[in-house]
Amino acid sequence: MTTESSTALRKNTGVIAPHGGELVNRLVTGDDAAQLESEAQGLPRLRLTEKQTADLDMIASGALSPLTGFMGQADYDRVIDEMHLESGLPWAIPVTLSADERPSGDRLALEGYEGDLLAVIDVAEVYEADREREAQKVFRTTEDAHPGVAQIYAEGTTLVGGPIAVFRRPQPAFPKLQIDPAETRAAFAERGWSRIVGFQTRNPVHRAHEYIQKCALETVDGLLLHPLVGKTKGDDVPAEVRVRCYEVLLEKYYPADRTMLAAFPAAMRYGGPREAVWHAICRKNYGCSHFIVGRDHAGVGSYYGTYDAHRIFDEFEPHELDIEPMFFDHTFFCRTCGNMGSAKTCPHPSDDHVHLSGTKVREMLGRGEVPPVEFSRPEVAQVLIEAYRKA
């Protein structure tokens, strides 16, 4: 397991340093991996949830740098109350490992949610979570109707903290798009990019998203289109459908030498403002210097204000996060202007704007109707129509 020097990264590549200065690597390979797996066979086992399996993989690859394992109580408490790790480094969402009962022993084998033996954790501590406090602070509600709250309630209160060593990674959902932080950083350096904007999405990219991305791309060297492909709500568009939408969109409408598509393996928390900060930190580890934060980022229902995810960044000291957020208002096509815009740039009334609700779009797609070209590229709409027909 190795780390990279922050100074060397800046000097040699021009790419932003990872969060905390070092890119964590908790992967064990070769003979060491075989030996660790053999040892794991004889250890007590702990089965991870789908979310925790994704977290383990991201810890292993450095996507959650500086974390070397699942959080202990000091980090857990301070992240909940102050949005910082015990070290003082900014961090917005707890990354924890739950157990049905208090485990015995100082080492456990970790199974992925599908039962594959993946890793070993050196148990540094076992402690009790305060789930209601966590829910209120992180998600701004204790209602289990909120999917993120329901998720942590279901995980229980017994938490295991400690560093991990991973000898087998979970099977990626999209192998061709599994590009780890060290690899994106190398690709950025090879292309001569130092200013890279990351875009988080769990939805198909329609014209409004395209407009935002291209506005940002005007000011930087490259765009990392980084769709989340981990666990989402059942009514979200399936990841395989979304990925096909991204592929056809990039092929037709984006400059190939200034864009990169890669999968972000995280599970959604639906944590709104807190998750926006967490998403930004993760993209910093992938090498992004900038990160797009749009309307109701990572929101669900009516739990968060439209621009709460913008305002939360003001709670950190200037440059404390290092990565630069780029804030965008709700965008739309204006018939009078004849192009895309927002309330910041368009003076015309809402009657002139092409705006379709998600429900309206789903109804149109279900009938095989292509949404207006001002709302969605026809190639994207066709992918969605075919998916709805099969469903």
C-alpha positions, 0 to 999 in steps of 0.5 A: 500500500502506497501514497503519493507526495502532494508536492511531487504531484503538483510539480510533476503533473500540474494536477491538483493534489488529493484531499489531505495531500496524499492519494491513498491506496489500500489495495494488496496485490500479487502474493501478498493478496493471496496470503491475505485472502488465505488468512481471511478465510479463517477470520470471523466475517462481516457482510457489507451493505451495497453502500458499504461495499461501494465505500470499501472500493472507493477507500481502496482506490483513493477516491475517499482519501485521506480515509484508510478505512471506516471511520472511528468515533472521533471522526464520526462525531466531528464530521456530524457536528462540524463537517471536519475530520478529527485531523481538521480536514473538511469532510461532510458525510460519515463513512462507516461500517455497521455490524448486527452485533458487537464483533469479537477479535481484532481482525475481521474478514469483509464480504461484499453485499453479494457474498464475495470475500474482499478485504480484511479490517483491523478493528481499531474500535467498536462504538455506538452510532447516534443515528437520530443525531446523524440523520438530523445533522447530515440529512436535516430530517429524522424522517425515515421517508427520506431514503438516506435516513432510512438507509442509516436506520436500517444499518443499525447502531453498532459501528466498526472502525479501522483501516482496511486492506483489500485483496479483491475488488467488487465487480464493477458495473461498467468495467470500461468506465472504471477509471481510478483516481490515479488513472484519471490523474495520469490521463489529465497530466498526459493531456496537459490538463490542470484545470478540470471540472467534474460533473456529478449526475444520477440522471440522463443529461438533457439540454440544461445539463449540457448547457451548464457543462459547456459553460464550465468547459469554456473556462477550464481545460477539460470536463470529467463527466462522472455519473454515479453508478452505485445504488440509487432509489428504485425510481431513478433511471437505471445506470445502464440506460443513463450510461448509454445516454452519456455515450451517445451525447458525448459522441455527437455533441462534445469535443472528444479531446476535452472530455472524459467519461468515467464511472463514479462507483458511490451509492447515493445518500440523497444528502443534499448540501452535505453530499454536494460537499462530499461529491466535490471532495471525491472529485478532487481526489480524481484530479478535478480542480473545479466542481459543478454544483447545480440546482438541488444537488443530491436532493430528494423530495422537498427536504432541501432548499433549491440552492442550499447546496450552494450556500453550504460551501460558505461554511468553509474557510476560503480555499479550505476545500481547495477544489473550486465550486462552480454554481449554476442556477436552474437553466432552460431554453427561452423561445424569445432569446432563441437559446439556453439561459437562466434567470441571471441571463434571460429577461423573459417570462416563464411562459417563454421557457421550455420546461418539462417536469420529470413526470411529464417527460416520463409520460412522453417517453412512455408513449414513445414521444420524443420530448422537444429538441429544446429540452433533450437531444433526440439521440438521448430521447431515443435511448430513453424511449427504447428503455421505457418500451422494454420496461 
